[in-house]
Each structure stands twice: as structure tokens, then as C-alpha cells.
Amino acid sequence: MKRFLKVFGFVLFAVLLGIAGFNTYMWKQASQYEETALPYVKAVVPELTTWDTDVIKSYMAEEIVRKTTDENFVKIIEYLSRMGKLIKAEEPSFAAVNTGAGVDGINKTYISYNIDAVFEKGEGVINIVLLDKGDSFEIQKFHISSLALAAQPPGE
């Protein structure tokens, strides 16, 4: 019985140590972008949710703008604009930092944030992925998850 308790205690200690290490790692990643990416996200989300195609394109990563036709851009923005006007956005929540090769094969850093938001048509979660350009950011991805989008037929 003593042996079981020792093994159980060791396993429990290892799990707790792993959780603490993971939390420290995530905190360090989040704090790295706290003074740069976080203010950028806070400033750009209200601009993006004006649903102006030209404004949104001006913030998007060049490779995304190149790969997306004007017609598809308009369709995407029309779909998202069904959420209506942004009423309230909570504090952005750091999600992750990832490094990977872009379309050009060069390693790039991507920073993800989630934002709980309230729109005219309902609540949603905004997921925004930034491309770190060193001295600035571009938007790699902008997505809204909301039951309000699923509940609305096109054209309303």
C-alpha cells in the first residue's frame, strides 16, 4: 500500500509540474505580445466590423488579398456583416503563437486571439490571427463563430 501511495504521489506531482510548466509557457508567450499585438487587436477589431471591404483588405496579409478574388471577398464580408453592428467587444484573450512556413516557404509567426463580442444580431466569438511582420502586424485570418450567423437565412 505504501508503494502505491508513493507511485501515486509521484505521478500526481509530475502532472502538477507539467500543468505549471505549460501555464508558465503560455503566460510567457502571451506577455511577449502584450504591448504590441494586443493594442493592435483592440484597435483593428472595430475597424474590421464596419464591414467595409476596402478597410478590411487594407489590414489583411498580402498573400491573403492576392489569393482571394474581389468577388469572394465581397461574399465573405456580406456573410459576416449579417451580424450587424458591433455593440461590445470584451478584452481579447490570447490563444496561441505558432510558427510555420507561409505560401512563400518562409517561416512566419502567427499570433491568435479570441474576443467575445456582442453584435446587433447576437453574440459571437471573433477569432483573429495576426501575422507578425517584425515592426507591424497584418491579419492572416478573421473569423466569427456565432449561432446568429447560422440562424439567419441569406439576405436578411
Buried (B, 14 or more C-beta within 10 A) or exposed (E): EEEEEEEEEEEEEEEEEEEEEEEEEBEEBBEEBEEBBBEBBBEBBEEBBEBEBEBBBEBBBEBBBEEBEEEEBEEBBEEBBBBBEBEEBEEBEBBEBEEEEEEEEEEBBBBBBBBBBBBEBBBBBBBBBBBBEEEEBBBBBBEBEBEBBEEBEEEE
